[in-house]
Structures are given as C-alpha cells and as structure tokens.
C-alpha cells in the first residue's frame, strides 16, 4: 500500500474542502491509503510512516499560516536533520482570496513550502497546466483555491477548483506508487553531529 499524508490547517473551511478533494483524488489510485490531519495533530511518526506528504495552507499576508509553519519547524525540520524525508514524494496547495487574480502571495507561499520539502531531499510533484481545473485553480507549483473575488469578497471555492485538487492528489499518488521502495537518491554525506541533534531535540 502507498501511504499519502495530507497535513493542512483551515479557518473558514475552504482549505479543508480542498484537502478533502485532494484526498479523494489520491484514494482513486489503487493501493493508496490517505491519512488526513490538521497541522497541530500531525507528528514525526506520521511523516515517517508516509510515502508522500502533501501540505496545504490558507494564505496569511503572502505566506503560509503559522500553524503550518510550526509543523514544518517542529516536525519536518527535525526529520531533515536525520535525513528521514529523503526520497519521499511531496506536493503543496493553498487557498485564499486577496486582490489580484490568484490572491496575494499564493506563489510565494507555495514556493516556501516546496523549499522546505526540497531541503528535506523530497521528490516534488508540481501542477502541469494540462490538469483539469487549472484555468481556475492553477499555479505552476500546486493548486490554489481562489476563495475571494477581485474585490476581496468571499466566494468560497468551486467544484472546478476542487477538480484541480482531485487531480493533484491522483498525480501525487501515481508518482508515489511508481517510486515506492526504490532507493534512487545518493547517500553518504555525514549527518549532523550527535550534539547538534540533541540540541534540536531539546529546543
């Protein structure tokens, strides 16, 4: 079985809707199980057990929500130190309004999340423009549910936006199934010292 972990946080329910759409897409791939968790509940053992990690966040002033950042700092950063994320598959998504067609800063937020994955040695799955729903929820990096109109009026996310999320989940699950169990990335560099690991563990 391929294990996909989706970690998200939500304030108005829109990010949860996109997370559920992505989960449904991943589950459509035979042999895939999905573990859906809010950021404050996700643990290092959840990440250790997964083959793919998808992170989703509402927008907060052109960056990810603080609850997602805390998950990255408290969980992903610890596993980066011990190289336990190397070779896992990663993907991201965001939801939010704001001025402008995409909602202010969603690309910056997605790149920040993907940067954390890249640091961990993960294999990144982005969102090609061939994806159904891309025309309303497409970013190059992952789907973005545009929950606000051009004048910041709340409109929620549409079924077409969630369709892009569904396909993103399915894409990630298919890539993960192909890569599972294959040790493709070089290893051999020296891990951080025991003292540094203890320092982070006690921080």
C-alpha positions in Angstrom: 0.0 0.0 0.0 1.1 3.6 -0.7 0.5 5.9 2.3 -0.2 9.6 1.5 -0.3 12.0 4.4 -2.1 15.3 3.9 -1.4 18.0 6.5 -3.4 21.2 6.4 -5.0 23.8 8.6 -8.2 25.7 8.0 -10.0 28.7 9.4 -13.2 29.1 7.3 -13.4 25.5 5.9 -12.2 26.3 2.4 -8.7 24.7 2.9 -10.4 21.7 4.4 -12.6 21.3 1.3 -9.5 21.4 -1.0 -7.8 18.9 1.3 -10.7 16.5 1.0 -10.7 16.9 -2.8 -7.0 16.1 -2.9 -7.6 13.1 -0.6 -10.3 11.8 -2.8 -8.0 12.0 -5.9 -5.2 10.2 -4.1 -7.6 7.5 -2.9 -8.8 6.9 -6.5 -5.4 5.4 -7.2 -5.5 1.7 -6.5 -3.5 0.6 -3.4 -3.4 4.1 -1.9 -4.4 5.0 1.7 -4.7 8.6 2.8 -4.1 10.0 6.3 -5.7 13.4 6.6 -4.5 15.5 9.6 -4.7 19.1 10.8 -1.2 20.6 11.3 -1.3 20.7 15.1 -2.1 17.0 15.3 0.5 15.7 12.8 3.5 14.0 14.3 7.0 12.9 13.3 5.8 9.3 13.3 3.0 10.3 10.8 5.6 11.7 8.4 7.9 8.7 9.0 5.1 6.3 8.0 4.1 8.1 4.8 5.4 7.7 1.3 4.1 11.1 0.2 3.5 14.3 2.2 1.1 17.0 0.9 0.8 20.3 2.8 -2.0 22.7 2.4 -2.4 26.2 3.9 -4.7 29.2 3.8 -3.0 32.4 2.9 -1.7 34.8 5.6 -0.2 38.0 4.3 1.6 36.4 1.4 2.8 33.4 3.3 1.6 30.1 4.9 -0.4 30.0 8.0 1.6 30.0 11.3 0.2 26.6 12.2 1.7 25.1 9.0 5.0 26.9 9.7 5.0 25.4 13.2 4.5 21.9 11.7 7.5 22.5 9.4 9.7 23.7 12.2 8.7 21.2 14.8 8.3 18.1 12.6 9.8 18.5 9.2 13.0 20.3 10.4 13.6 17.5 12.9 13.3 14.9 10.2 15.5 16.9 7.9 18.3 16.7 10.5 18.1 12.9 10.5 17.5 12.6 6.7 14.2 10.8 7.2 12.4 12.7 4.4 14.9 11.9 1.7 13.2 10.2 -1.3 9.6 10.8 -0.1 7.2 12.5 -2.5 5.9 16.0 -1.8 3.2 18.3 -3.0 1.5 21.5 -1.9 -1.7 23.5 -2.2 -3.0 26.8 -0.9 -6.4 28.6 -0.6 -7.2 32.2 -0.2 -8.5 35.5 -1.5 -6.9 38.9 -1.8 -6.5 41.4 -4.5 -5.3 40.0 -7.9 -6.4 37.1 -9.9 -4.5 34.5 -7.8 -4.9 36.0 -4.4 -2.0 37.9 -2.9 1.2 35.9 -2.4 0.0 32.3 -3.1 3.0 31.6 -5.3 5.4 32.9 -2.6 3.6 30.7 0.0 3.8 27.6 -2.2 7.4 28.1 -3.0 8.2 28.5 0.7 6.5 25.1 1.4 8.2 23.4 -1.5 11.6 24.9 -0.3 11.1 23.0 3.0 10.5 19.8 1.0 13.5 20.4 -1.2 15.7 20.9 1.8 14.5 17.5 3.1 15.5 15.8 -0.1 11.9 15.1 -1.3 10.8 14.4 -4.8 8.4 17.3 -5.8 5.3 16.9 -7.8 4.0 20.2 -9.3 0.8 21.0 -11.2 1.1 21.0 -15.0 -1.2 23.3 -17.0 -2.7 20.2 -18.6 -4.5 19.5 -15.3 -8.4 19.8 -15.5 -9.4 22.8 -13.4 -6.0 24.5 -13.9 -7.6 27.5 -15.6 -9.3 28.5 -12.3 -7.1 26.9 -9.7 -3.7 26.6 -11.4 -0.3 27.6 -10.1 2.8 26.1 -11.5 3.6 24.6 -8.1 0.2 23.3 -6.9 -3.5 24.1 -6.9 -4.7 27.3 -5.4 -8.4 27.7 -4.4 -9.3 31.3 -5.1 -11.8 31.8 -2.3 -12.1 35.5 -2.7 -13.2 37.7 -5.6 -11.3 40.6 -7.2 -12.6 43.0 -4.6 -11.9 40.5 -1.7 -15.5 39.4 -1.5 -15.8 35.9 -0.1 -16.9 33.4 -2.7 -15.6 30.1 -1.5 -14.0 27.5 -3.7 -15.8 26.0 -6.6 -16.2 22.4 -7.8 -13.9 23.2 -10.7 -11.2 24.4 -8.3 -11.6 21.2 -6.3 -11.3 19.3 -9.6 -7.7 20.6 -9.9 -7.1 19.4 -6.3 -8.5 16.0 -7.1 -6.1 15.5 -10.0 -3.2 16.8 -7.9 -3.9 14.2 -5.3 -4.2 11.5 -8.0 -1.0 12.6 -9.7 1.0 12.5 -6.5 -0.4 9.1 -5.6 0.5 7.7 -9.0 4.1 9.1 -8.8 4.4 7.7 -5.3 3.3 4.3 -6.3 5.9 4.2 -9.0 8.7 5.3 -6.7 7.8 3.4 -3.6 10.5 1.1 -2.4 13.1 2.4 -4.8 16.2 4.0 -3.3 17.1 6.3 -6.1 18.9 9.2 -4.4 22.6 9.2 -3.5 23.5 8.9 0.2 26.8 9.1 2.0 27.2 12.6 3.3 27.8 12.8 7.0 24.7 13.6 9.1 24.8 16.4 11.7 26.7 15.7 14.9 25.1 13.9 17.9 25.5 17.2 19.8 23.6 19.2 17.2 20.8 16.5 17.1 20.5 16.6 20.8 20.4 20.4 20.8 17.5 20.5 18.3 15.7 17.7 20.1 15.8 19.6 23.4 14.9 23.0 21.9 
